[in-house]
Amino acid sequence: MHVIDIVILVLWVAFWIYWLAASVGVKAGQTRWGRFAGIRVVAVILILLLLRTGVFKNRTMVTTNPWLQGIGLAVFLLGLGLAVWARVYIGRNWGMPMTRKDEPELVTTGPYHTVRHPIYSGIILGMIGTTIAVSLYWVVAVVVLGGYFIYSAVNEERYMAEQFPDTYPGYKQSTKMLIPYVL
C-alpha cells in the first residue's frame, strides 16, 4: 500500500465520521432508504478499500505515477471540500438522499448558488480523485455512486418542485444539477 493510499483512506474515514456526527440535530424527515442508509454507504466504501488492498493482484491497474497521485489527491480534496462546504450551508435541512424533510427550506446560497446538488458533486469528485490517485478499480464505485446520486437528485427535484412551486422552477433554470455550467 502506498502512502497516498493510506492518506486517502484516513481522509475518507475522517470524512464519514464527520458526516455521521454532523447528522445529529437535523430536521426530522422521512427517507425511502431507511435510517441506516448512511451506514450502508460507509460499509460499501470500506469493503471496496479492503478489496483494493488484498484481493486484486493485478498491479497494472494501480496508480504508481507520482503526478497522477498528486492530481488525484488534489481532485479528492476538492471534492470532499465541496461536500463539506455544501453540508455546512444546508445546515439542519440536510438529510440522506431522497429524504423528505418536515418544513423544508430552499437553500440557494453558497455552493447551492451554482449547483443544485453540491454534496453529491463533491462526493463524486472525491471518488474520481481516489480513482486517479489510487487505482482504476475505483471507477466501479464512481459509476455506482454516480448513478445512485443522479437517481436521488431527480427524485429530490420532483419533491422540491412540489414544495416550492413558485421559486424552484426559476432556481432550477438558473443552476445546473451536478456540474456547474454543464449538467
N, C-alpha and C positions, 0 to 999 in steps of 0.2 A: 504494500500500500504506500503510495506517495504522500508526501507532506500535504500537498494540495487536496488530496482525498480526505485526509484527516481534518484539515481546516474546514472544508465544505461540510463534512459530516457533523462536526461540532457546531457549526453555524446553523445547519438545518435543525439540529436537536434544540439549540437555544431558541431559534425562531418558533418552533412548535410549542415549547414550554411557555414562551411569552404569549403566544396565540391563545393557549388554553387558559392562562392566568388572566388575560385581558377579557375573556368571555364572561367573567364574573361581573354581575351588575348590569348586564344588557337588558333591554326591554323584553318583556315576555312576548312570546310568539309561538306559532305552530310551524313545524317543519315536516316535509314529506318523507324525509330520510331517517327519522328517529333522533333521539337525543345523543346517541353515541356516534354520529356520523364523523365527527372530527377525529375521534379515536381511531376509526376505521381508516381514514386517510393517513394518519400518522403511522399506523401499522403497515399499510401498503408501502409507504416510503421506507420504513425500516427494513422490511422484507427485501425490497429492491437493493438496499445498501448491503445487506448480508449476502444476498446472492452475488452481488458485484464483487465482494471481497473473496469469495471462495469457490463458487460454483462454476463461474465462467472462466475457462482456462485459455481461451483464445486471446492472447495478448495483443493481437493486431488491432483490436477494437478499443484498446486502452490508450488514452492520450498521454504521450511522453514528451511532446514538443513543449518547451517552456513558454513559448509565445502563445500557443493555444491555451495552455493552462492559465496564463496571466489574463488573456482576453476573456476566457470562460469565467474566471474568478470575478473580474470586473462586471461582466453581464449578470452573474449570480448576485453580487452585492447590489447592483442597481435594481434588480427585480425584487429582492427582499426589502430594500429600502422603500421602493414604491408601495409594496404591500403594507408595510408598517405605517407609512405616511397616510395612506388611504384609511387604514384601520383607525388611526388617531382621529382623522377628520370625521369619519362616520359615527364615532362615539358609541352611544348607547343604542343606536339604530342597527348596529352590526348583528349579523346572525349567520348561521350555517347557510350554505347555498339553498335557495328556494324557500327560505323561512318567510312566513307571513307575520309581520310584527303587529302588535296591538299599538294603535296610534302611531303609525309610521310618519317620518318626516322625509321630505325630499332634500337631499344634500347635493348641492351643485357647486360648492366652492372647493378650493384646494385641488387635489388631483381629479376630483369629480367635475371640475370645470372643463377638462379636456377629454376625459374618458369616463363612460358611464359605469364601468366595472373595473376600476384600477386595482382592486385586490386580486382579482382573477388574472389580470395582465401581469402584475408583479410576480405572482407565484409561477405562472407560465414562464416568464422571463428568467426567474431563478432556476427553473428546471432546464431551460435552454442553456443557461450558463453552466450548470452542472454537466450537461451533455458535452459541451465543448471542452470543459476543463478536465473531466474525469474519464468518460467513456461513452461511446456511441450507443451502448446498451440503454442509456437513459432516454433515448429517443422514444422508446416504448412508453415510458411514464409521461413524457411530454404529450404524446398523441392521446393517451387515455385521459389524462387530466385535462388537456386542452378540449377534448370532446365533451367531457363532463361539464367543464366551466361554460362552454358555449351553450350547451343544453340548459344549464342553470340560468344563464343570463337571459336567454329567450323567455323562459318561464317567469323569471322575476320581472322582466319588462312588461309582460302582459298584466301582472299584478299591479305594477306601478302605474300603468296607464289607467287601470280601473280606479286606483286610489287617488290619483291626481289628474283627472281628465282635462283640467284647464291648463296646467303647467307642464305636464310630462311630454306631450307631443312637441312643444317648442324646444324643450331641453334635449329631447331625442334627436331632433333635427339639427341642433347646433353642436352636438358632440358625436363621437364615434363610440362603438360598443367596447372594443378592446385595444385597438391600436390607433393612436392619435393621427388624424388626417387620412387614415387608410380604411380601417374596418371598425 
